[in-house]
Amino acid sequence: MEHTAAKSLDQIDIKILAILIDNAKISTADLAQAVGLSTSPCWQRVKKLEADGYIIGYGAKLDQFKLGATEIVFVEVSLERHNQDALREFGKEIRYLEEVLEVFLTSGEHDYLLKVAVTGTKGYEKFLTQKLSKIPGIRQTRSSFALRCLKNVDVFIPSN
């Protein structure tokens, strides 16, 4: 995903984004009322935020626990090689593992940080031995099970 420099958002745009983060199903009329605009200008602002790439989609938040993948594991991955081909190959392969929720290329001791959802230690063992370890070029992994989530937000909106 390519990112471009952000234009300056005004306070109404920021309010619109904050409300949509909390409730993407809000009606345009209710959104307009909440930000102090009439319906048409509010709708136009939302469309502009979408066109400018600030809003990249809408979706439902699901309860991971109720879905059965009750554990979150953070996995640090180190590759054998660090050239562009190795990075590209790992990036391509990791996308196929549905348990992997997020992948970050990192600086420091490890090359990648993965956020993985599994069904307990048995589920993690299966993920590690039957899926992750099959990706060529991995030198080492280190795992930490999350005990409790203290904060979970999707995005940070800097204030102007």
C-alpha positions in Angstrom: 0.0 0.0 0.0 1.5 3.3 -1.1 1.1 6.3 1.2 1.3 9.9 0.3 1.8 12.9 2.5 -1.4 14.0 4.3 -3.1 17.3 3.6 -4.2 19.3 6.6 -7.6 18.2 7.9 -9.8 20.6 9.6 -11.7 19.9 12.9 -14.9 18.9 11.1 -13.0 16.3 9.0 -11.3 15.0 12.2 -14.7 14.7 13.9 -16.2 12.9 10.9 -13.3 10.4 10.9 -13.5 9.9 14.7 -17.3 9.2 14.6 -16.9 6.8 11.6 -14.2 4.9 13.5 -16.7 4.4 16.3 -19.8 3.7 14.2 -19.3 3.2 10.4 -23.0 2.5 10.1 -24.2 5.9 11.2 -26.6 7.6 8.8 -25.4 10.7 7.0 -28.1 12.7 8.7 -27.0 11.6 12.2 -23.3 12.2 11.2 -24.1 15.6 9.9 -26.0 16.5 13.1 -23.1 15.3 15.2 -20.5 17.5 13.4 -22.8 20.5 13.0 -23.3 20.4 9.2 -26.4 19.9 7.0 -26.7 16.5 5.3 -25.4 17.4 1.8 -22.1 19.1 2.9 -21.4 16.3 5.3 -22.0 13.7 2.6 -19.7 15.6 0.3 -17.0 15.7 3.0 -17.2 12.0 3.5 -17.0 11.4 -0.2 -13.9 13.7 -0.4 -12.3 11.8 2.5 -12.9 8.6 0.7 -11.5 10.0 -2.6 -8.4 11.4 -0.9 -7.7 8.0 0.6 -8.3 8.9 4.3 -11.2 6.4 4.4 -10.0 3.2 2.7 -13.0 1.0 3.5 -15.7 0.0 5.9 -16.1 -3.2 7.9 -17.5 -4.9 10.9 -15.4 -5.5 14.1 -15.7 -9.1 15.1 -15.1 -10.7 18.5 -12.0 -12.9 18.0 -12.8 -14.8 21.2 -16.3 -15.8 20.1 -14.9 -16.9 16.8 -12.7 -19.5 18.6 -9.2 -18.1 18.0 -8.9 -17.2 21.6 -5.1 -16.5 21.9 -3.1 -13.7 20.3 0.6 -14.5 19.8 3.3 -12.0 18.7 5.9 -13.7 16.6 9.3 -12.1 15.9 10.8 -13.5 12.7 14.4 -13.3 11.5 15.3 -14.1 8.0 18.5 -15.9 6.8 19.1 -13.2 4.1 18.1 -9.5 4.1 18.1 -8.7 0.4 15.1 -7.4 -1.5 14.3 -10.9 -3.0 14.2 -12.5 0.5 12.0 -9.7 1.9 9.6 -9.9 -1.1 9.4 -13.7 -1.0 8.5 -13.7 2.8 6.0 -10.9 2.2 4.3 -12.9 -0.5 4.2 -16.1 1.4 3.0 -14.7 4.8 -0.2 -13.3 3.1 -1.5 -16.8 2.6 -1.6 -17.7 6.4 -5.1 -16.8 7.6 -4.1 -16.8 11.2 -1.8 -13.9 10.7 -3.7 -10.7 11.4 -0.9 -8.1 11.0 2.6 -8.1 9.7 5.2 -5.4 10.2 8.7 -5.1 8.7 10.7 -3.8 11.6 14.1 -2.4 12.5 16.2 -3.9 15.2 17.0 -7.4 16.2 14.3 -9.1 14.1 13.0 -8.5 10.6 9.3 -8.9 11.1 6.7 -8.8 13.8 3.5 -10.9 13.3 0.3 -10.7 15.2 -1.3 -14.2 15.0 -4.7 -15.5 16.3 -4.7 -19.2 17.3 -6.7 -21.6 19.4 -4.4 -22.1 22.4 -1.0 -23.6 22.5 -2.0 -26.6 20.4 -3.3 -24.2 17.7 0.0 -22.2 17.9 2.0 -25.4 17.6 0.0 -26.4 14.5 0.5 -22.9 13.0 4.2 -22.9 13.7 5.0 -26.4 12.6 2.6 -26.8 9.7 2.5 -23.3 8.2 5.1 -20.7 9.4 8.1 -23.1 9.4 7.3 -24.1 5.8 8.1 -20.6 4.5 11.6 -20.7 3.1 14.3 -18.4 4.4 13.3 -18.1 8.1 16.3 -18.3 10.3 14.6 -17.9 13.7 11.3 -17.1 15.4 10.5 -16.0 18.9 7.0 -15.9 20.3 5.1 -14.2 23.1 1.5 -15.0 24.1 -0.6 -11.9 24.9 -2.1 -12.3 28.4 -4.6 -9.4 28.1 -5.3 -6.5 25.8 -5.2 -3.2 27.6 -5.9 -1.0 24.6 -7.2 -1.8 21.1 -7.8 1.0 18.6 -7.6 0.9 14.8 -6.0 4.2 14.1 -4.6 7.4 15.6 -5.8 10.7 14.3 -3.2 13.4 15.0 -4.7 16.7 15.9 -3.7 19.7 13.9 
